[in-house]
């Protein structure tokens, strides 16, 4: 008898629950609206988009005042940023994706007498991965420079680079600026190729020019350059990823990258691009450039974003049979030959 009563009561409870469920309507759905937090309201945050992003860009001229014995300098710069739009889209003027920022800042320095935009494939890849990327066309070393190209002007480029960092941080702090809210002033990296690699290395490792705001550097076929008046690695260095084509025999001999890598303190990584020449892993599209892009993104994710798993991803990206090897050993085997313009001793 008690069993029948129990079954009847249980059935009644189930009927009541069913009625309540059908009269409450559908449950809440995840919010996709970003609202402003306040002390008296609850806040729902938009789902943050994930890389890859669309890439937007702005161009403008930087005016650098005279400093010491150096006169006033002006140079154009293109700044890429993650933008609203479909991944794979890249064009001037796209709406910045401010809701996912601020983003780490990368300053790219190009090789001598090469347009920064020749490296557009890498620049787009870094920005699509969630970085603001600036590529200045430095005075006197870029094609069509007023007054012609003068390689010795490279000694002023670390100063130009630091001034540009200051400018972009200030622009990001200004409401209404095209770059407003996009730059994370505490996450700054540099990348440089050839002479631009020399500039980037000086900015993170030479006592003449070191900018303590820079947290990581990628040196693409670069070298220590005797023209800079300071000493390399005397005061340490930001973490380094050194990249070198094994078939770069004249423009930047392998010994240049090996020497700077072996002198640098840890953390450091050496990415050997097998069979690649001075530009073949950086400018034309293909598997080699893809390896450089992926490895450098993981490197910056590790040392600027402090992303878990980024170093493991970097090692995987930099290991391709017949194409690339990567190491973090304290030394790599020395290579015969000399490095042009390298410091003596």
N, C-alpha and C positions, 0 to 999 in steps of 0.2 A: 504494500500500500504506500509506504514511504517512498519507495522507488518510483511509483507512478507520479506521486506529488512532485518529486524532484525533477522528473522529466518535464512535467507540465510547467513548472516554474522556469526551468532552463529555456524552454521553448518561448515563453513569454518574454524573457530577457532578450533573447535573440531578435524577436520581432521588434521590440522597442529600439534596440540598437540599429536595426536596419532602417527604421523610420527616421531616426535622428540623422543617420548618414546621408540619406537621400534628400533631406531637407536643408543640409548645410551648404550644398553646392560644391564646386570643385575647390581643392586645396590651393594654397598660394603657390605661385610659380617664381623661379629665381628672378630677381630684379635685374634689369639691364639699364637702369637709369642711375646716373651719378647725381646725388643730391648733396647739398652742403650740410655738414654736421653743425648742430647747435646744442645748447645745454638742455633744451626742452623738447627736442624732436629726435626720433630715431632716424638713422641714416642708412641708406642702402647704396653700396658702391657698385659701379658698373663692372662687369667682367672685363678684366684687363686683356686687351688683345695680345697675342703672342707673335713673335717673329716667325716667318719673314713678314716685313711690313712693305707697303708701298714706299717709294722714295720721292720726296719733294726736294726742291733746291731754291736758293736765292743767291744772287751775285751782287757784290758791292765792292767799293774801293776803300782800302784801309789807308788812313793818313797817320803816319807815325812821326811825332815831332822830333826835332833835332835832339841828340843826346851826346854829351861829351864832344868828341872830335867827329862824330857822325852827323851829317846833315839830315834834314827832314827827308823821309822816304814815303813813297806811296806805292801800293801794289794792289791788284785785283785779287779777290778770293771768291771761290764758290763754296757754299756751305750746303751740304746735304743733310736731310733729317727724315726720320720716320714720319710718314704722312697717312692721311685718310685715303683709302683706295684699295684696289685689288693688289695682292702681292705680285711682284713682277712689273708693276707700273713704276716708271721713273721719269719725272719731267719737272720743269720749273713751275713754281707757283702752287703746287698742291697744298692743301690745307694741312698744317702740322697736326700730328696725333698727340696733342698735349695731354690727353687723359692718361696716356701710358708713360709719360715722362715724369721728371726730367731724365735725360739720357746721358751716358758717358760721352765725353768729347774726345775725338781723335784729330790730331793735326798731321796732315800728310805733306811731306816734302819730296818733290820730284827730282829726277836726275838732271844733270846739266844740259841745257838747251833742249829740253823735252817739255812739252806742254803737260801740265798736271792732268788735263782731261784725257791724255793718252792712256791713263790708268783707270778709266771710268769703270771698267768691269769690277776691279777690286773696290773702288770707292763706293759703288752701288751695293756691293755685297756687304760691306761693313755697315752701311747705313740701314740696309734691309734687316740686318741682324739686331738693330736697336741702338745705333750709335749716331751722334751728330758728327759729321766728318767735314773738316775744312781743308781745302787744298789751295793754299796761296801760290800765286805766280810771282815768285820773288823778283825784285829788281835785278837786272843785268845778267840773270842766268836762265831766263825763260825765253822761248822763241819770240821774235818781234819786240824784244825789250827796247825801250827808248834808249838810244845811245849805243845799241849793240850789246852783245853778250860779253861779259867780263867775268871769267871764272873766279878770280880772286875776291870778288864781292861776297863769296860764300862766307867769309869771316864775319859778316854782319847778319847772317841768316838766323843764328840762334837768338839774337836780339829781336829780329822780326818775329820769330816764332813765339817768343815769350810775350811780346806786345800783342800779338794776335790772340793768344789765350786770354789775356786781360780784357781785350776788347770784346770777345765773345761772351765771357762771363758777365761783363757789364751789360751787354745787349740782352742777355737772357734775363737779367734782373729788372729790365724795364718793361712795365706793362704797356701793351700796344706795339712793342717791337715785333718785327717779323719772327725773331728768334726767342721771343719772350717765353720764359718758363721751360725752355727745351734743354738747357745745359746743366748737368750736375757738376758743380764746381769742385767736387771732391773726388771725381772719377775722370782723370785726364790721362790720355796716352798719346804717344807719337809713333808715326811710321815714316820711314824714309827709304828711298831707293837710290843706289849709287851715291852721287854727291849729296843727295837728300838724306841718305842713310848716314853720311858723315855728320850732317847737321843734327839729325835726330840723336846720334850717339853723343855728340858734344853737349846737347841739351840735357842729357841724363847722366853723363859720366865724366865730363871734363870740368876741372875746377874753374875754368874760365867762364863757363856758361851754364852751369847746372841750374835747372829750374826745379825746385823742390816740390812744386805742385804736380809734376808729372809722375804718375804711378807705375808706368810700364812702357816698354819701347820694343818695336819690331824693326830690325835693321835688315833691309833687303839688299844684299850685295853692297854693303857699305864698308867703311874702314875708319881707323884712327887717322886723323889728318894733322900733320905737323904745323899747318898754318894757324891752328887755334893755339893761343899762347899758354894755356894751362896744362895740367897733368891729368892723364886718364886714370880713373878708378882710385885716385888718391883719397877721395872722400866717399867712396862707395859708388853705387849705381842703382837705378831702378831695375826691376826684373827685366831680363832681355830674352827675346827670341831672335836669334841670328839665322838668316836664311841665305843660302849660297848655291848657285848653280855649279855643278862639278865641271862643266865644260866652258865656264867663263874664264878664258885664259889670258885675255889682254886688258879688257876694260877694268875688271876688278878681280885680279887673280885670287884663287882660293886661299892663298896664304894670308890675304888681308882679313878675311872673315875668321879664319882659324886663329890668327894672332889675337884679335880683339876678344874672341870667345874665351880663349885660354887665359887671358889676363883678367877677365871679368869675374866678379864674385858671384856666388849663387844668390838667388835662383836664376838659372840661365838654361837655355835650350838651343841646340844646334840642329837646324833642319837642312839636310843636304838634298838638293833637287838634282837627281841623277840625269846626266846628259844635257842639262839645261844651260843656256848661254846667259848673257848679261840681262836680256829683257824677256826671254822666251817664257819664263814662269810668271811674269807680272803683267804683260800687256796683251798678247793675243789670247782669245778664249781657248779653252781646252782643259784636259785633265790636270796639267801642271798648275795652271792658275787656280783651278778649283781646290787643289791641295793647299796652296798658299792661303787662299781665302778662308777655308775651313779651319786650318791650323791656327792662323792668326786670330780669328774670331774666338776660338776656344781659349787661346792664351789670354786675350783681353777679358773674356768672361771670368777667367780664374783670378786675374790680378786686379781688375777694376771692379767687376761686379761681385767677386768672391763667391761665384756660383758653385755649389757642390757638384762634383763629378766633371768639372770643366777640364781639369788636367788629364784625367783618364781619356776624355773625348779628344783632347789635343794629341795625345800620344797615338790614338787610333787613327786620327785624321792624317797625321804625319808619317804614317807607316804604310807605304804602298810598294809592293814588290816591283822592282825595276824602275820605280819613279821617285820614291822619297824614303828617307830614313830620318829618324829624330832621336836625339840623345840628350840627357842632362848630366852626362859625365863631367867630372871636374876639368878634364882635358880631352881634346880630340887629337889624333896623330898630327904632328906638324907636317907641313908640305914644303917641298923645296921651292926656292925662289924668294923674291923680295916683293914688298908691297909699295908701289909708287907713292911718294909724298907722305909716307908713314913717319912718325917720330923716330928719332935715332935713340937707341938704348932701350 
